[in-house]
Amino acid sequence: MANPTNRASRTRKRMRRANWKATAPQTGTCPQCHEPKLPHTVCGNCGHYKGREVIAKVD
């Protein structure tokens, strides 16, 4: 029932798909080491999350 009655042209199809753009992930700064990190994740540089050390930093 929900089939298109007319075929979508190549131009119309490509114009619709032209808006599929990849976006860069949003980053925040770690309050401990001030390095950029993804939100709601452990900092990969210092290992802190929500003000406490979750992963011990290995030198």
A tleap script that builds the chain and sets N, CA, C and O, in Angstrom:
source leaprc.protein.ff14SB
mol = sequence {
  NMET ALA ASN PRO THR ASN ARG ALA SER ARG
  THR ARG LYS ARG MET ARG ARG ALA ASN TRP
  LYS ALA THR ALA PRO GLN THR GLY THR CYS
  PRO GLN CYS HIE GLU PRO LYS LEU PRO HIE
  THR VAL CYS GLY ASN CYS GLY HIE TYR LYS
  GLY ARG GLU VAL ILE ALA LYS VAL CASP
}
set mol.1.N position { 0.804 -1.206 0.000 }
set mol.1.CA position { 0.000 0.000 0.000 }
set mol.1.C position { 0.845 1.268 0.000 }
set mol.1.O position { 0.499 2.241 -0.670 }
set mol.2.N position { 1.935 1.269 0.734 }
set mol.2.CA position { 2.726 2.480 0.864 }
set mol.2.C position { 3.825 2.552 -0.187 }
set mol.2.O position { 4.945 2.966 0.112 }
set mol.3.N position { 3.517 2.157 -1.397 }
set mol.3.CA position { 4.491 2.217 -2.474 }
set mol.3.C position { 4.370 3.552 -3.199 }
set mol.3.O position { 3.269 4.085 -3.340 }
set mol.4.N position { 5.498 4.096 -3.662 }
set mol.4.CA position { 5.417 5.362 -4.394 }
set mol.4.C position { 4.736 5.157 -5.750 }
set mol.4.O position { 4.945 4.147 -6.422 }
set mol.5.N position { 3.936 6.119 -6.125 }
set mol.5.CA position { 3.227 5.996 -7.396 }
set mol.5.C position { 4.137 6.333 -8.567 }
set mol.5.O position { 3.988 5.763 -9.648 }
set mol.6.N position { 5.070 7.245 -8.370 }
set mol.6.CA position { 6.001 7.621 -9.431 }
set mol.6.C position { 7.425 7.359 -8.956 }
set mol.6.O position { 7.739 7.473 -7.771 }
set mol.7.N position { 8.268 7.008 -9.907 }
set mol.7.CA position { 9.661 6.740 -9.579 }
set mol.7.C position { 10.377 8.054 -9.261 }
set mol.7.O position { 10.186 9.056 -9.952 }
set mol.8.N position { 11.201 8.042 -8.213 }
set mol.8.CA position { 11.989 9.221 -7.873 }
set mol.8.C position { 13.163 9.317 -8.840 }
set mol.8.O position { 13.863 8.334 -9.087 }
set mol.9.N position { 13.366 10.508 -9.379 }
set mol.9.CA position { 14.439 10.685 -10.342 }
set mol.9.C position { 15.794 10.604 -9.639 }
set mol.9.O position { 15.886 10.686 -8.414 }
set mol.10.N position { 16.829 10.442 -10.440 }
set mol.10.CA position { 18.173 10.348 -9.889 }
set mol.10.C position { 18.551 11.649 -9.163 }
set mol.10.O position { 19.188 11.610 -8.110 }
set mol.11.N position { 18.165 12.774 -9.715 }
set mol.11.CA position { 18.487 14.058 -9.096 }
set mol.11.C position { 17.786 14.215 -7.762 }
set mol.11.O position { 18.398 14.632 -6.778 }
set mol.12.N position { 16.511 13.884 -7.724 }
set mol.12.CA position { 15.750 14.030 -6.478 }
set mol.12.C position { 16.285 13.081 -5.403 }
set mol.12.O position { 16.356 13.444 -4.229 }
set mol.13.N position { 16.657 11.876 -5.806 }
set mol.13.CA position { 17.208 10.915 -4.861 }
set mol.13.C position { 18.543 11.410 -4.314 }
set mol.13.O position { 18.796 11.309 -3.114 }
set mol.14.N position { 19.390 11.940 -5.175 }
set mol.14.CA position { 20.698 12.419 -4.743 }
set mol.14.C position { 20.600 13.693 -3.917 }
set mol.14.O position { 21.422 13.913 -3.027 }
set mol.15.N position { 19.617 14.530 -4.193 }
set mol.15.CA position { 19.424 15.737 -3.383 }
set mol.15.C position { 19.000 15.356 -1.970 }
set mol.15.O position { 19.421 15.998 -1.008 }
set mol.16.N position { 18.181 14.330 -1.832 }
set mol.16.CA position { 17.754 13.880 -0.512 }
set mol.16.C position { 18.930 13.286 0.255 }
set mol.16.O position { 19.069 13.524 1.454 }
set mol.17.N position { 19.764 12.528 -0.417 }
set mol.17.CA position { 20.891 11.880 0.246 }
set mol.17.C position { 22.073 12.819 0.460 }
set mol.17.O position { 23.019 12.453 1.157 }
set mol.18.N position { 22.048 14.000 -0.112 }
set mol.18.CA position { 23.146 14.956 0.049 }
set mol.18.C position { 23.213 15.489 1.466 }
set mol.18.O position { 24.234 16.062 1.846 }
set mol.19.N position { 22.173 15.324 2.261 }
set mol.19.CA position { 22.155 15.843 3.619 }
set mol.19.C position { 22.641 14.840 4.645 }
set mol.19.O position { 22.613 15.135 5.839 }
set mol.20.N position { 23.084 13.667 4.226 }
set mol.20.CA position { 23.622 12.673 5.152 }
set mol.20.C position { 25.094 12.998 5.369 }
set mol.20.O position { 25.956 12.526 4.627 }
set mol.21.N position { 25.378 13.800 6.379 }
set mol.21.CA position { 26.748 14.214 6.628 }
set mol.21.C position { 27.219 13.657 7.954 }
set mol.21.O position { 26.453 13.592 8.915 }
set mol.22.N position { 28.448 13.265 8.007 }
set mol.22.CA position { 29.043 12.809 9.255 }
set mol.22.C position { 29.388 14.028 10.101 }
set mol.22.O position { 29.891 15.027 9.586 }
set mol.23.N position { 29.117 13.943 11.396 }
set mol.23.CA position { 29.436 15.041 12.291 }
set mol.23.C position { 30.552 14.600 13.234 }
set mol.23.O position { 30.643 13.432 13.613 }
set mol.24.N position { 31.384 15.544 13.598 }
set mol.24.CA position { 32.475 15.264 14.522 }
set mol.24.C position { 31.889 15.041 15.917 }
set mol.24.O position { 30.925 15.708 16.292 }
set mol.25.N position { 32.456 14.113 16.685 }
set mol.25.CA position { 31.922 13.881 18.027 }
set mol.25.C position { 32.153 15.088 18.926 }
set mol.25.O position { 33.172 15.770 18.816 }
set mol.26.N position { 31.202 15.342 19.812 }
set mol.26.CA position { 31.329 16.436 20.767 }
set mol.26.C position { 32.341 16.051 21.840 }
set mol.26.O position { 32.312 14.935 22.357 }
set mol.27.N position { 33.218 16.961 22.164 }
set mol.27.CA position { 34.219 16.685 23.182 }
set mol.27.C position { 34.130 17.729 24.278 }
set mol.27.O position { 33.707 18.863 24.054 }
set mol.28.N position { 34.537 17.321 25.458 }
set mol.28.CA position { 34.657 18.225 26.587 }
set mol.28.C position { 36.082 18.149 27.104 }
set mol.28.O position { 36.918 17.442 26.540 }
set mol.29.N position { 36.354 18.872 28.170 }
set mol.29.CA position { 37.687 18.817 28.740 }
set mol.29.C position { 37.638 18.099 30.072 }
set mol.29.O position { 36.667 18.217 30.820 }
set mol.30.N position { 38.683 17.362 30.360 }
set mol.30.CA position { 38.791 16.650 31.626 }
set mol.30.C position { 39.075 17.673 32.720 }
set mol.30.O position { 39.976 18.496 32.558 }
set mol.31.N position { 38.335 17.648 33.830 }
set mol.31.CA position { 38.604 18.612 34.890 }
set mol.31.C position { 39.916 18.356 35.627 }
set mol.31.O position { 40.408 19.246 36.321 }
set mol.32.N position { 40.489 17.169 35.493 }
set mol.32.CA position { 41.736 16.852 36.187 }
set mol.32.C position { 42.951 17.276 35.371 }
set mol.32.O position { 43.816 18.001 35.864 }
set mol.33.N position { 43.014 16.821 34.117 }
set mol.33.CA position { 44.207 17.077 33.313 }
set mol.33.C position { 43.966 18.059 32.170 }
set mol.33.O position { 44.909 18.429 31.470 }
set mol.34.N position { 42.724 18.487 31.971 }
set mol.34.CA position { 42.339 19.478 30.953 }
set mol.34.C position { 42.622 19.013 29.527 }
set mol.34.O position { 42.853 19.831 28.637 }
set mol.35.N position { 42.603 17.712 29.316 }
set mol.35.CA position { 42.738 17.150 27.974 }
set mol.35.C position { 41.350 16.941 27.388 }
set mol.35.O position { 40.405 16.727 28.148 }
set mol.36.N position { 41.186 16.994 26.063 }
set mol.36.CA position { 39.868 16.730 25.475 }
set mol.36.C position { 39.473 15.270 25.654 }
set mol.36.O position { 40.302 14.369 25.521 }
set mol.37.N position { 38.189 15.046 25.961 }
set mol.37.CA position { 37.672 13.685 26.129 }
set mol.37.C position { 36.207 13.677 25.736 }
set mol.37.O position { 35.551 14.719 25.707 }
set mol.38.N position { 35.702 12.490 25.435 }
set mol.38.CA position { 34.291 12.339 25.113 }
set mol.38.C position { 33.473 12.456 26.393 }
set mol.38.O position { 33.931 12.024 27.451 }
set mol.39.N position { 32.277 13.029 26.324 }
set mol.39.CA position { 31.467 13.142 27.533 }
set mol.39.C position { 30.991 11.775 28.024 }
set mol.39.O position { 30.783 10.861 27.226 }
set mol.40.N position { 30.824 11.643 29.314 }
set mol.40.CA position { 30.330 10.431 29.981 }
set mol.40.C position { 31.262 9.245 29.773 }
set mol.40.O position { 30.806 8.102 29.752 }
set mol.41.N position { 32.554 9.496 29.618 }
set mol.41.CA position { 33.529 8.431 29.479 }
set mol.41.C position { 34.724 8.721 30.379 }
set mol.41.O position { 34.933 9.857 30.803 }
set mol.42.N position { 35.496 7.695 30.664 }
set mol.42.CA position { 36.711 7.839 31.455 }
set mol.42.C position { 37.749 8.562 30.602 }
set mol.42.O position { 37.864 8.303 29.404 }
set mol.43.N position { 38.497 9.463 31.217 }
set mol.43.CA position { 39.552 10.176 30.505 }
set mol.43.C position { 40.655 9.189 30.154 }
set mol.43.O position { 41.140 8.465 31.024 }
set mol.44.N position { 41.046 9.154 28.913 }
set mol.44.CA position { 42.082 8.243 28.480 }
set mol.44.C position { 43.468 8.681 28.895 }
set mol.44.O position { 44.403 7.880 28.886 }
set mol.45.N position { 43.612 9.945 29.259 }
set mol.45.CA position { 44.928 10.447 29.636 }
set mol.45.C position { 45.233 10.203 31.110 }
set mol.45.O position { 46.308 9.707 31.445 }
set mol.46.N position { 44.286 10.550 32.001 }
set mol.46.CA position { 44.566 10.432 33.436 }
set mol.46.C position { 43.755 9.336 34.122 }
set mol.46.O position { 44.096 8.948 35.239 }
set mol.47.N position { 42.697 8.823 33.499 }
set mol.47.CA position { 41.923 7.730 34.070 }
set mol.47.C position { 40.880 8.155 35.078 }
set mol.47.O position { 40.391 7.314 35.833 }
set mol.48.N position { 40.518 9.430 35.123 }
set mol.48.CA position { 39.527 9.919 36.076 }
set mol.48.C position { 38.139 9.962 35.437 }
set mol.48.O position { 38.002 10.163 34.230 }
set mol.49.N position { 37.124 9.771 36.260 }
set mol.49.CA position { 35.734 9.912 35.836 }
set mol.49.C position { 34.934 10.388 37.040 }
set mol.49.O position { 34.981 9.777 38.107 }
set mol.50.N position { 34.204 11.473 36.866 }
set mol.50.CA position { 33.393 12.083 37.920 }
set mol.50.C position { 34.213 12.390 39.170 }
set mol.50.O position { 33.754 12.173 40.292 }
set mol.51.N position { 35.415 12.891 38.969 }
set mol.51.CA position { 36.225 13.354 40.082 }
set mol.51.C position { 37.001 12.288 40.834 }
set mol.51.O position { 37.651 12.601 41.832 }
set mol.52.N position { 36.955 11.040 40.390 }
set mol.52.CA position { 37.715 10.013 41.097 }
set mol.52.C position { 38.475 9.174 40.075 }
set mol.52.O position { 38.089 9.095 38.909 }
set mol.53.N position { 39.553 8.553 40.526 }
set mol.53.CA position { 40.371 7.760 39.635 }
set mol.53.C position { 39.740 6.381 39.455 }
set mol.53.O position { 39.562 5.640 40.422 }
set mol.54.N position { 39.412 6.053 38.243 }
set mol.54.CA position { 38.758 4.780 37.930 }
set mol.54.C position { 39.786 3.787 37.395 }
set mol.54.O position { 39.744 2.604 37.733 }
set mol.55.N position { 40.691 4.257 36.575 }
set mol.55.CA position { 41.722 3.423 35.992 }
set mol.55.C position { 43.064 3.998 36.424 }
set mol.55.O position { 43.319 5.191 36.262 }
set mol.56.N position { 43.915 3.145 36.972 }
set mol.56.CA position { 45.239 3.613 37.400 }
set mol.56.C position { 46.090 3.944 36.184 }
set mol.56.O position { 46.158 3.167 35.232 }
set mol.57.N position { 46.734 5.096 36.222 }
set mol.57.CA position { 47.560 5.527 35.114 }
set mol.57.C position { 48.883 4.770 35.156 }
set mol.57.O position { 49.539 4.700 36.196 }
set mol.58.N position { 49.261 4.209 34.021 }
set mol.58.CA position { 50.501 3.460 33.913 }
set mol.58.C position { 51.522 4.324 33.171 }
set mol.58.O position { 51.249 4.783 32.062 }
set mol.59.N position { 52.674 4.548 33.761 }
set mol.59.CA position { 53.704 5.371 33.112 }
set mol.59.C position { 54.637 4.551 32.288 }
set mol.59.O position { 55.559 5.091 31.678 }
savepdb mol mol.pdb
quit
